[in-house]
Amino acid sequence: MIRKTTDNTKFDNQIFNEDCRQTIQKMIQKGYKVDNIITSPFYNTGRSSQCHTSQKSRDNHEGRYDIHLDDMTNDEYIQFTVDLFLSFDKILQDNGCILYNMSYGSENTELMWLTIASIIQNTPFTIADDIIWKKKSALPNNVSPNKLTRIVEHVLAFCRKSEFKTFKANKKVKSISKTGQKYYENVFNFIEAQNNDGANKLNKATYSTELITKLINIYTPPNSKIYDPFIGTGTTANACLLADNITYIGSEISKAQCEYAEKRIQATKKQKKQKTHQKL
């Protein structure tokens, strides 16, 4: 069932077929808040062969996404992201964090860094950590004589500047000194995980359930709520379902991707039910 937010909307474990700004506005109006925001937004870095920048590719729906046109100017993209983070501030619980998967383009290497700088300068958020996600495989830059083969992406952990020392994580205390100083386990800012959960014609820029599961294990306490404003084919929701007592909320402008995500969710629910019966 494809949904849009209404005045009577219930947000828990729902994916809404609409622009995330509409969903967020309803969340603000209802006073609904989440513990984490985990997402991979459109990067706005594609070349004409990879995104809808030429008239032919627009007409034939070629590119990373089935309906999104990845064609903002740098200034437009930066302002869009800054505005988004200002709205995140209104729906994120105290001491929550944002896990934002970003990458820079082969032709537009500047946009990611300019966007990060603008978030820090113009919103209440700063970077707590830069997590390096090493994928299982990479497509080599065969046409470049000097650029390296890209096999990693960034997952930026943003927290409020005022909560830099208090935002939540699941690090365990390993020992306590005589003076009361706590020493925590090492959780490295390097994650190896699959590229995606399989090929998908609707969205060629997905991430993997394995990656999101590992992020949840680091940052998300039990009984938390996670919002993905660009949920696409439902990977974040899928990871939440596989975790214990984690609620998901998602937004996605593509009806086809929402339908695909709902099918994944139902399949995961069925698998979990079967495993529960087997244990009994």
N, C-alpha and C positions, 0 to 999 in steps of 0.2 A: 504494500500500500504506500503510494507516494503522498507525502504530506507537505503542507506549507503552514507556517506559524499563523495562529489566529489569537484572538483575545483569550480563548479558553485552552490554549496549548499546554500540554504536558511535555516536558523536555526529556525526561529520563528515557534512555535507550531508544531515541528517535533520530532518524535522519530526515532532514527537511530539504525539499527540492526548491531551493531559492538562493539568492545571493546571501552570503554570510552576514552582511551588514543588516539585512532584514531580521535574521534570526537573533543577532546580538541585540538589536534594538528591543525586541520583544523580551529577551532575557533581562535587559536592564529595567524595563517597565515592570516586570514581575518580580524583580529582586532576586533572580535566579543566579547562583554563582557556582563556579567550578574550581576544582583544586589544581588542575593542570590544563594547559592547552598544548596539544601535540599535533603538529601538522607539517605538511610539505606544500608550501604555496607554489603557484606558477612562478618560474624564475625570470621570465621575460628576457631570455637570453638566446633564443633560437635563431639560427640562420634561416634563410628562405627555403632551404631544402628540408628543414625540420619543423617549421611552424608556419602559421597562416599569414605570411608576409607578402606573398605574391597573389595576384588575382586567381591564377590557376589553382593554387593550393587551397584558397578560400572556397572556390567553386567545388572542388573535389573532396573537401574535408580531409586533406592530408595534414599530418602534423602530430604533435604530442597529444592533443585532446580532441574529443569529438566535436565540441562546439566552441570552446574558448579560443579567442584570437589573441595570441601572445604578442601583442604589437604596441604596447605602451611606449612612450618615450621614457628615457631615464628619469626625468623630472616627474612625470606622471606616476611612474611606478614607485618612486621614493615617497611621494606625497600620499599615495594610496596606502603604503605600508605604515607610514607614521600615523595616519588617521586610524588604521586598524589597531595599532598598538595602544592608542589613546582609548579606544573602545574596549580593548582587552582589560585595561586597568579597572573598568567598571564591572566586569563580570568575574574577575579572578579573585579567589579568596585571599585573605591575608596570608602571607608567607607561601603563596603558591608560585609556580614557575611555568615558563613557556619554553617548550622544546621545539625549535624552529629549524627545520631542515632546509639548508640553502646551498647553492653552488654557483660558481661563476661560469660564464660562457666562454667558449673558445674564441669567439669574435668580440664579445663584450666582457672583458675581464674586470671592468671597473665597477659595474652596477652593484654587485653584492656588497662590496666594501663601502661604497657610498651610502647604501641603504642602511647598513649596520651603524655607520657613523651618525646618520640622521636620526635613527631610533634613539641612540644614546643622548644626542644633543637635544631632542625635541619631545621626548616622552619621559615618564617616570622610571623607565626601565634601563638596566645596564646588563652587560654580559657577565655572568657568573663563571661560565665554563664554555670552552669550545671543544666539543666532542668530535673526534675524527671517526667517521664511519667508513671502514674498509669493506668494499664490496667483494663478492666472490669472483667476479669477472669484470672486464672492462673492454670497451670498444677502443682500439688504438687509433690515435690521430695519424693515420697513415699519410695524410696529405701535408703534414707539417714537418719541416726539417729541423725545427728547434723547440717545439712544445712537447711536454712530457705526456705519456699515456695516463689518462685520468682514471684512477681506481678508487679514489676517496671522495667523500663529500663531508660537509660540515653539518653538525646538529648543534645549534647555538642554544645554550641554556640561559635564558633571560630571567632576571628577577627584578623586583623593584629596588631602586637605589637605597631606599630606606630599610630594606629587608635583606641586604647583601649578606649579613652574618646570621640571619634567622630563617631564611627560606628552607622549606622542608626537603629532606632527602632520607633515604633508608639506610644510611651508613651505620654499621654496628660498632659499639664501643668494644675495643679489644682489651684495654686495661685502664686502670685509674692510678695515678701516682699518689704518693703520700700527701701531697699538697692539694689533691683533688683534681689535678689536670687529667682530662680524658684524652685517650689516644684511640683513634678510630682506624678501622680497616682501610686498606688501600682499595679504592675503586678508580681504576685508570680511565682517563678520557680517551679511550681507544676501544671501539666496538667493531668486531668482525661479524657481519651478518649478510644474508642473501640480498641480492639486488632487489628482488620482488617476489611475489607469490605465483609467478607465471605470466606468460605473454597475455596482453590485453589490447584489443584494437581500439577500445574506447579511450584508453589513457596509457600512453607509452612512457609516463614519468612517475610510476608508482614506486613506493618503497615496500619493505617486507614486514610481515607479522613478526618475524624473528627480531628485527631491529626494534620494533615498538615494544615487544615483550621485554627486551633487555632494558629499554628506557623506563618502562613501568616499574620494573624491579628496582631500579635505582632511585626513582623520584616519586613514586606514587604510593602513598599509604593505603591500607585496606579501607574499603567503604568510600573511596574517592570518586569524584566525577571528572571525566575528561572530555573536553570539547575539541573537535577538529573542524575548523571553518572551511577546509578544502578537503573534505573526506573522500572525494573521488569514488573509487570502487570499494571502499569500506574497510581498508586494511586496519585502521585504528580501531574501528568497532570490533573487528574480528579478534584483535589482540586483547581488547577489553573483555570480550566474552570468554576467552581462554584463561584469563586471570580470575582470581577469586574476588568477588564483591566489588567489581569496578563497573561504574556506570558510564556509558558513552552518550555523547550528543554530537551530531554532525550536520554540516550544511554542504550542499553541492548543487550547482546550477544545472547540471546535466541530468535530465530525467532518465536517460538510458543508464548512466552510471549509478544513479540511485536504485534503479531496478536491479542492476547487477549486484550492488552491495547488499540489497535485501535478500537475494538468493544465497549469497555467501553466508549471511547471518543465519538464515534458516538451516543451512547445511551444517554450520558449526554447532548450532543448538541441538540438532539431531544427533551429531556425533557425540556431544557431551552427554546427552541423555542415554545413548547406547552404552557408553563407558560406565556411567553410573549404575545401570542395570547389571552390567557384567561384574562389577565389584560386589553387588548385592548377591 
